[in-house]
Amino acid sequence: MTVQAVEALNRADVFFVVDKGEQKSGLLELRDEILRRHVRDQGAYRVVEIADPPRDRRRDNATAAYEGAVADWHELRAERFEAAIAAELGEDGVGAFLVWGDPSLYDSTLRVVERILARGTVTFEYEVIAGITSVQALTTAHRIPLNRIGEPITITPARRLTPDVHNAVVMLDAGFAPAAWPDDPELTVYWGAYLGSPDEVTIAGPLPEVAAEIERTRAQLRQKHGWIMDTYLLRRNPSAPA
């Protein structure tokens, strides 16, 4: 938590947290721990849980269908967030959404907030307090810089990842996509799960040597915790052509 974020926590009357179900209850527990640790007056706030609507993941394979499924999901989220704000936050109240991750990277919260304002049922002003990104936590855990001298870095969802990758941070991977081509000796992977939490796990090494280990570890962790959030940096050795 940054100092700016801690001060923002201490200005809020109501914290809205998205409940993703029993399997991901650990995410709620981590948020509770943050509030217990950083809010000075423990009697000055309330926590309001919002049940996360389901997303139609049958439409994830085709790009157009995927984007439509996400848009529908955002609309359902907007309806539930709007109802919670209207019911729980007074005219002069200060509310906060505790977002796991970073609003600059593949996060839907800001899009949902804009949908709520566009509907016009409730009105409010809002600000974004940046946190530590999963990308920063990943490079910190592995003690590496994000990019090499003079090289660009790509940040991509796994569904857009291709075997000719050069230097990329991969997010939103439902599995471990590079396992489909584990024999490429020129790729090195830096992987991490539950980054920044007490359950953090990291694995690094040449892709042919660690691909199976990452797949196995990822499956074990998902079974143990009921959920997983992970990301990784995939890097081609500088002597090899892309």
N, C-alpha and C positions, 0 to 999 in steps of 0.2 A: 504494500500500500504506500502511495506517495503521501507526503504531508498535506498536499492539496486535497487528496481524496479523504483523508482522515478528517480534515476540517469540514468538508462537505457532509460527511456522515453525521457530524455533530450539529448540523443545521436542519436535518430532516425530522419531520414529525411521523411520517409513515414510510416504511420501506416495502416496496412491491417486489415480490420474488416469484418467479415462474416455477411452479411445481411440475416436474416432468415425470412424476409417477414414482412408485415405490422403488423401482430398479435404480433410479437416479437420486434417491434420497440423500446420498452423500453430498451432492451439490448444495442442498439446503443446509445441511449440517455445517459445511464450510462457510456459508454465508452467516449462519448464526454465530459461529466462532469469530468471524470478523467483527460483527456487531458487539459481541461481548468484550472483545479485546480493545476496540478502538472508540466506542461511544462512551463518553465520560459519565453521562447521566442515564443509567440503565432504565429508569422509569419514565423517560421522556419520549419514548417512541413506541410505535406499534409495527408489527410485521403482518402484512396481508399477502397471503398466498393466492396465486392465480393459476388455476389448472391449465396446463398447456394443451391446446387442441391438437388432435392427431393430424399428421401430414400424410397424404397419399403417396407412399414411396413406390407404388407400382408404376408411377410415371417418371421414375428417375433415370431411365435409360436413354430416352430421346431428349435432345436439348429443348425443343419447343414444349414438350409435355412436362419436362422438369421445371422449366420456368413458370409454366401455368400452375403446377402444383404448389410451388413456393408462393406465388402470388395469392392463390386461394388460402393458403395457410396464414399468410400475413394478414389477410382480411379477417379471418377468424380470430387471430390474435388481437387485432385492433378492436374488435367488438368486445372482447373480454377485458382488455386493458382499459378501454373507455368506461365500461361499466364499473370497474373497480375504482377508477379515479373519481367518477361521479358520486359513488356511494361512500367512499372512505376519506376523501380529502376535502376539507373545508375551503371556502373561498380564499382565505389567506394562508392556507396550509402549505407546507413544503413536503413534497414527496420525492422519493428516489427509487429508481430501478437499479438493482444490483446485477450488473451484467457480467457473466463469466466469460472473460476473454477481453477483446478490445474492439471498440466501435469502429475502428478504421479498417478492420480485417474481417470480411465475411460475416458481419453481424446484422441481424434483422431488426434490432430494437429501434434504431433511428428511422428506418423505413416505416415501421409500425407507428411510431410517434407522429410522423408526418401524415400518415393516413388518418390518425385520430383527429389531428388539427383540421385536415381537409374536410372531414365530415361535419365539423362545426357544432357538434352537440356539447362538447366541453372545450373551453379555451384555457390556455396557460402559456407561460414562458418557460423555456428550458435551457439548460446548459449541459455540456458534456465534460466530465472530469476524466481525463485519460488515466489509464492504469498501466501496468507492465504487460506488454504483449507476450503471447505465447512464443513468438519468434525470439524476443529478447531472452525469455526464460530458457529457450532451447540452446541458444548460442552460449549463454552463461553457464549452463549445466555442462556443456562440452568444452568450455574454455576456448572458443574459436570466434573469430570475427565472422560477420554474416557473408561478406564477399572477399574476394582476393584482389590484389592490386590491379587496377585498371579493368576489372571485370564487372559486368552488370549482374544483377540478381533478379530472378523471376519468382513471384509468389503466385501459386496456381492451385486451384482445387484439383484433387486427384483425378477427377473425370476428364481433365484436359491434359494430363501428363502423357508424354510420348517418350519412346526409348531413346531419342536423340537429345535428351535433356542435357544441359551443360552445367548450370548452377541454379538450383531452384529449391525454394521452400514449398513443401507440399502440405496442404491442409484439406480438411473435410474428406478424409479417406475412410470409407466404410470398412476397408480391410488394410492390406499393404500392397498397393498396386505394383511396385517394382518386383514383387515376387514372381510376376509373370515372365520376367526376363532376368533371372538371377545369375546367368552365366557371363554377364558383361564384366570383365575384369577391370575396366577402367572407371567404374563408378564406386564412390564411397558414400555411405549413408550415415547420418547422425540423427538418431531417432530418440524421441522422448514422449512419455505418457504422464498424465497428471502433473504436468510441469508446475513448479512453484508450490506444490502441496506436500504434506508429509508422505504421500504415497508415490512420489516421483520415482520413475524408473527410466534409465537411459541405456541405449546400446549404440555402439559405433564400430565401424570397420568396413572393409571392402564388401560390396554387395554380395558377391558369391559366398562369402564366409558368414554373413550375419542374416541373410534374408530369411532362412528357415527359422533361425532363433527369434527374430522379430515376430514372425507369424505365430510361432508357438507361444511366446511370451504374451503377445497381444491377446490371444484366445484365453490364456490362463487368467490374465488380469480382468478381462471382461466377465468371465465366469465368477471370479472372486468378488468383484465390486458391483456387478450388475450393469456397469456402464464403463465407457472409456473415452477419454479425450486425448488425442495424441497428434503430433506433427513431426515432420522430419525435414532435414536438409539433404538433398541429393546432389552430389558434386562429381563432375567428371575430372579425372586427373589432368593437370595442365598440359602434359606431354601428348595427350591423345586428342585427335580431331573430334569435333562434335558429330 
